Amino acid sequence: MKKLFCFLAVAATAAFTSCSSDDDSGNNGENPGTGNEVTAITLSASATSVELGTAVTFNVVDQDGDTVANATLTANGNAITSPWTAETAGEYTVVATLGELTSSVTVTVTEEDTTPVASDSFVIDDTNYETNVGAFAYRGIYAAETEGEYVIVWDFNPYLVVGTGEEATFPNDLYITLQFPITPTGENEAGEPTFTITNPTTGEFTLDTNILDAWIIANSEALLPTDATERAAAISDITLNITALQFAETEGGSSNLEATYTITLTNGTVINGEYSGETGMYDGTNQGRGISIKNTTVAKSQNLRK
């Protein structure tokens, strides 16, 4: 503690005057860790927004940045210690006090997020639907709206396969239909254009750009109408981000696909998905779902198999 000083004044008529402790000036004492006078404190938190059940650590320092160990802590008026874990969600004002000095910080505690994270799956209404295979289905080459221009159409297709061979079933089966521009590489005897099939590529795709359509089967139930016009009316937005894509150059060779996607329906349903793993391609030209663009006769240059 700072010493108390007393002054003695001697006058011609011998009188004594005493002075009081300078604690009246609001001094809060020394920092036991340094011996320095503490004139200000600052409270900090390891995090100011956490999920319920997560501990928060607090630190109090003086004006020199030295830790003050003897400050007291309260959260919404209740005494706490550091580290501290809130018992309920809410907003807490945590106050550090040292004598007349105070410093505060606000910590927001939210309910724990129990929403499943998509991993080789898609998530609908907190339910996770596994997709253990990621592939691309070739859907054909079509004439575009502009005369002389063409697009090649692929389905990005993550799905769950149960069983093998003719006994296999696909209870979770999701398609996002993509179009890419393609240029004819020749003509057949009838003067019709022929093409060399080009593979899909990485990129960020949206319903306003490359994406044409979507189809979703979850637990063996179709979530969208089979009619293309009705289906388009049921879809509000689609985004697909393919960050890595490598097809095997030879049978049994290595391949890789990394993609995330979101499909938003007009009824408010949101489908979030992710796939990361091996990939391949297959011929999907005989699938029953229609595509709302004009078809044209093409000569395929390679065979595709699932």
VENSULZI-V505171 format. One record per residue. RES is the residue in three letters. SS is DSSP state (helix for helix, strand for strand, loop for the rest). D_FIRST is the distance of its C-alpha to the first C-alpha in Angstrom with 2 decimals. Layout:
res=RES ss=SS d_first=D_FIRST
res=RES ss=SS d_first=D_FIRST
This chain:
res=MET ss=loop d_first=0.00
res=LYS ss=loop d_first=3.75
res=LYS ss=loop d_first=6.22
res=LEU ss=loop d_first=8.97
res=PHE ss=loop d_first=12.23
res=CYS ss=loop d_first=15.59
res=PHE ss=loop d_first=18.86
res=LEU ss=loop d_first=22.12
res=ALA ss=loop d_first=25.27
res=VAL ss=loop d_first=28.58
res=ALA ss=loop d_first=31.66
res=ALA ss=loop d_first=35.25
res=THR ss=loop d_first=34.86
res=ALA ss=loop d_first=31.78
res=ALA ss=loop d_first=29.15
res=PHE ss=loop d_first=25.42
res=THR ss=loop d_first=23.03
res=SER ss=loop d_first=19.39
res=CYS ss=loop d_first=16.87
res=SER ss=loop d_first=14.47
res=SER ss=loop d_first=10.80
res=ASP ss=helix d_first=10.61
res=ASP ss=helix d_first=9.49
res=ASP ss=helix d_first=13.31
res=SER ss=helix d_first=13.75
res=GLY ss=loop d_first=13.13
res=ASN ss=loop d_first=9.98
res=ASN ss=loop d_first=9.46
res=GLY ss=loop d_first=6.23
res=GLU ss=strand d_first=6.89
res=ASN ss=loop d_first=10.30
res=PRO ss=loop d_first=10.41
res=GLY ss=loop d_first=13.76
res=THR ss=loop d_first=13.08
res=GLY ss=loop d_first=9.61
res=ASN ss=loop d_first=10.56
res=GLU ss=strand d_first=9.31
res=VAL ss=loop d_first=11.45
res=THR ss=loop d_first=13.87
res=ALA ss=loop d_first=16.77
res=ILE ss=strand d_first=18.09
res=THR ss=strand d_first=21.72
res=LEU ss=strand d_first=23.62
res=SER ss=strand d_first=26.83
res=ALA ss=strand d_first=29.56
res=SER ss=loop d_first=32.03
res=ALA ss=loop d_first=34.78
res=THR ss=loop d_first=35.21
res=SER ss=strand d_first=38.71
res=VAL ss=strand d_first=39.74
res=GLU ss=strand d_first=42.50
res=LEU ss=loop d_first=41.93
res=GLY ss=loop d_first=40.91
res=THR ss=loop d_first=38.98
res=ALA ss=loop d_first=35.32
res=VAL ss=strand d_first=32.72
res=THR ss=loop d_first=29.58
res=PHE ss=strand d_first=26.48
res=ASN ss=strand d_first=23.81
res=VAL ss=strand d_first=20.60
res=VAL ss=strand d_first=19.29
res=ASP ss=strand d_first=16.80
res=GLN ss=loop d_first=18.15
res=ASP ss=loop d_first=18.81
res=GLY ss=loop d_first=20.70
res=ASP ss=loop d_first=18.40
res=THR ss=strand d_first=18.62
res=VAL ss=loop d_first=15.98
res=ALA ss=loop d_first=16.72
res=ASN ss=loop d_first=14.78
res=ALA ss=loop d_first=16.55
res=THR ss=strand d_first=19.25
res=LEU ss=strand d_first=22.88
res=THR ss=strand d_first=25.75
res=ALA ss=strand d_first=29.40
res=ASN ss=loop d_first=31.24
res=GLY ss=loop d_first=28.75
res=ASN ss=strand d_first=29.02
res=ALA ss=strand d_first=26.23
res=ILE ss=strand d_first=27.06
res=THR ss=loop d_first=25.90
res=SER ss=loop d_first=26.78
res=PRO ss=loop d_first=29.62
res=TRP ss=strand d_first=31.22
res=THR ss=loop d_first=34.93
res=ALA ss=loop d_first=36.29
res=GLU ss=loop d_first=38.85
res=THR ss=loop d_first=40.90
res=ALA ss=loop d_first=41.75
res=GLY ss=strand d_first=40.27
res=GLU ss=strand d_first=37.67
res=TYR ss=strand d_first=34.03
res=THR ss=strand d_first=31.04
res=VAL ss=strand d_first=28.06
res=VAL ss=strand d_first=24.66
res=ALA ss=strand d_first=21.25
res=THR ss=strand d_first=18.34
res=LEU ss=strand d_first=14.57
res=GLY ss=loop d_first=13.26
res=GLU ss=loop d_first=15.64
res=LEU ss=strand d_first=16.60
res=THR ss=strand d_first=19.91
res=SER ss=strand d_first=22.60
res=SER ss=strand d_first=26.01
res=VAL ss=strand d_first=29.13
res=THR ss=strand d_first=32.60
res=VAL ss=strand d_first=34.38
res=THR ss=strand d_first=38.12
res=VAL ss=strand d_first=39.66
res=THR ss=strand d_first=43.46
res=GLU ss=loop d_first=46.11
res=GLU ss=loop d_first=47.10
res=ASP ss=loop d_first=50.03
res=THR ss=loop d_first=52.88
res=THR ss=loop d_first=55.52
res=PRO ss=loop d_first=57.38
res=VAL ss=loop d_first=57.18
res=ALA ss=loop d_first=60.61
res=SER ss=loop d_first=61.42
res=ASP ss=loop d_first=65.15
res=SER ss=strand d_first=65.59
res=PHE ss=strand d_first=65.45
res=VAL ss=strand d_first=63.43
res=ILE ss=strand d_first=64.82
res=ASP ss=loop d_first=63.01
res=ASP ss=loop d_first=60.57
res=THR ss=strand d_first=63.53
res=ASN ss=strand d_first=63.87
res=TYR ss=strand d_first=67.38
res=GLU ss=strand d_first=67.83
res=THR ss=loop d_first=69.80
res=ASN ss=loop d_first=70.33
res=VAL ss=strand d_first=72.72
res=GLY ss=strand d_first=72.40
res=ALA ss=strand d_first=75.63
res=PHE ss=strand d_first=77.52
res=ALA ss=strand d_first=80.85
res=TYR ss=strand d_first=83.36
res=ARG ss=strand d_first=84.79
res=GLY ss=strand d_first=87.23
res=ILE ss=strand d_first=87.81
res=TYR ss=strand d_first=88.49
res=ALA ss=strand d_first=89.75
res=ALA ss=loop d_first=87.06
res=GLU ss=loop d_first=87.61
res=THR ss=loop d_first=88.40
res=GLU ss=loop d_first=91.89
res=GLY ss=loop d_first=91.92
res=GLU ss=loop d_first=88.29
res=TYR ss=strand d_first=87.31
res=VAL ss=strand d_first=84.29
res=ILE ss=strand d_first=83.72
res=VAL ss=strand d_first=82.04
res=TRP ss=strand d_first=79.80
res=ASP ss=strand d_first=77.99
res=PHE ss=strand d_first=74.51
res=ASN ss=strand d_first=74.89
res=PRO ss=strand d_first=72.21
res=TYR ss=strand d_first=73.68
res=LEU ss=strand d_first=73.62
res=VAL ss=strand d_first=76.67
res=VAL ss=strand d_first=77.57
res=GLY ss=loop d_first=80.46
res=THR ss=loop d_first=82.76
res=GLY ss=helix d_first=86.07
res=GLU ss=helix d_first=88.08
res=GLU ss=helix d_first=85.90
res=ALA ss=loop d_first=82.74
res=THR ss=strand d_first=81.03
res=PHE ss=strand d_first=78.39
res=PRO ss=strand d_first=76.40
res=ASN ss=strand d_first=73.69
res=ASP ss=strand d_first=75.29
res=LEU ss=strand d_first=73.78
res=TYR ss=strand d_first=75.42
res=ILE ss=strand d_first=74.22
res=THR ss=strand d_first=77.22
res=LEU ss=strand d_first=76.75
res=GLN ss=strand d_first=79.16
res=PHE ss=strand d_first=79.32
res=PRO ss=strand d_first=81.83
res=ILE ss=strand d_first=84.65
res=THR ss=loop d_first=87.55
res=PRO ss=loop d_first=91.08
res=THR ss=loop d_first=92.15
res=GLY ss=strand d_first=95.88
res=GLU ss=strand d_first=98.67
res=ASN ss=loop d_first=100.92
res=GLU ss=loop d_first=104.71
res=ALA ss=loop d_first=104.43
res=GLY ss=loop d_first=102.26
res=GLU ss=loop d_first=99.15
res=PRO ss=strand d_first=95.81
res=THR ss=strand d_first=94.49
res=PHE ss=loop d_first=90.92
res=THR ss=loop d_first=88.87
res=ILE ss=loop d_first=86.14
res=THR ss=loop d_first=82.62
res=ASN ss=loop d_first=79.57
res=PRO ss=loop d_first=76.61
res=THR ss=loop d_first=73.59
res=THR ss=loop d_first=69.80
res=GLY ss=strand d_first=68.26
res=GLU ss=strand d_first=66.68
res=PHE ss=strand d_first=69.41
res=THR ss=strand d_first=69.53
res=LEU ss=loop d_first=72.12
res=ASP ss=loop d_first=72.58
res=THR ss=loop d_first=73.44
res=ASN ss=loop d_first=74.89
res=ILE ss=strand d_first=74.56
res=LEU ss=strand d_first=77.67
res=ASP ss=strand d_first=77.23
res=ALA ss=strand d_first=75.51
res=TRP ss=strand d_first=76.64
res=ILE ss=strand d_first=74.53
res=ILE ss=strand d_first=75.55
res=ALA ss=strand d_first=72.84
res=ASN ss=loop d_first=73.82
res=SER ss=loop d_first=77.48
res=GLU ss=strand d_first=77.28
res=ALA ss=strand d_first=77.83
res=LEU ss=loop d_first=75.25
res=LEU ss=loop d_first=77.29
res=PRO ss=loop d_first=80.89
res=THR ss=loop d_first=83.58
res=ASP ss=loop d_first=85.02
res=ALA ss=helix d_first=83.52
res=THR ss=helix d_first=83.44
res=GLU ss=helix d_first=81.80
res=ARG ss=helix d_first=79.32
res=ALA ss=helix d_first=78.35
res=ALA ss=helix d_first=77.74
res=ALA ss=helix d_first=75.43
res=ILE ss=strand d_first=73.19
res=SER ss=strand d_first=70.53
res=ASP ss=strand d_first=68.95
res=ILE ss=strand d_first=68.93
res=THR ss=strand d_first=66.76
res=LEU ss=strand d_first=67.27
res=ASN ss=strand d_first=65.27
res=ILE ss=strand d_first=67.03
res=THR ss=strand d_first=64.66
res=ALA ss=strand d_first=66.78
res=LEU ss=strand d_first=70.49
res=GLN ss=strand d_first=72.67
res=PHE ss=loop d_first=76.05
res=ALA ss=loop d_first=77.65
res=GLU ss=loop d_first=80.19
res=THR ss=loop d_first=82.27
res=GLU ss=loop d_first=82.81
res=GLY ss=loop d_first=80.02
res=GLY ss=loop d_first=77.87
res=SER ss=loop d_first=74.21
res=SER ss=loop d_first=73.15
res=ASN ss=strand d_first=69.92
res=LEU ss=strand d_first=68.92
res=GLU ss=strand d_first=65.50
res=ALA ss=strand d_first=65.46
res=THR ss=strand d_first=63.57
res=TYR ss=strand d_first=65.18
res=THR ss=strand d_first=64.81
res=ILE ss=strand d_first=67.68
res=THR ss=strand d_first=67.09
res=LEU ss=strand d_first=69.83
res=THR ss=loop d_first=70.74
res=ASN ss=loop d_first=70.01
res=GLY ss=loop d_first=66.32
res=THR ss=loop d_first=66.50
res=VAL ss=strand d_first=64.53
res=ILE ss=strand d_first=65.50
res=ASN ss=strand d_first=63.00
res=GLY ss=strand d_first=64.21
res=GLU ss=strand d_first=63.66
res=TYR ss=strand d_first=65.87
res=SER ss=strand d_first=65.19
res=GLY ss=strand d_first=67.79
res=GLU ss=loop d_first=71.39
res=THR ss=strand d_first=73.85
res=GLY ss=strand d_first=77.56
res=MET ss=strand d_first=80.21
res=TYR ss=strand d_first=83.24
res=ASP ss=strand d_first=86.11
res=GLY ss=loop d_first=85.27
res=THR ss=loop d_first=88.17
res=ASN ss=loop d_first=89.85
res=GLN ss=loop d_first=86.93
res=GLY ss=loop d_first=88.00
res=ARG ss=loop d_first=85.39
res=GLY ss=loop d_first=86.72
res=ILE ss=loop d_first=85.01
res=SER ss=loop d_first=85.46
res=ILE ss=loop d_first=86.75
res=LYS ss=loop d_first=90.27
res=ASN ss=strand d_first=91.51
res=THR ss=loop d_first=93.60
res=THR ss=loop d_first=95.73
res=VAL ss=loop d_first=94.08
res=ALA ss=loop d_first=94.93
res=LYS ss=loop d_first=92.07
res=SER ss=loop d_first=91.57
res=GLN ss=loop d_first=89.84
res=ASN ss=loop d_first=89.56
res=LEU ss=loop d_first=86.29
res=ARG ss=loop d_first=85.57
res=LYS ss=loop d_first=82.87
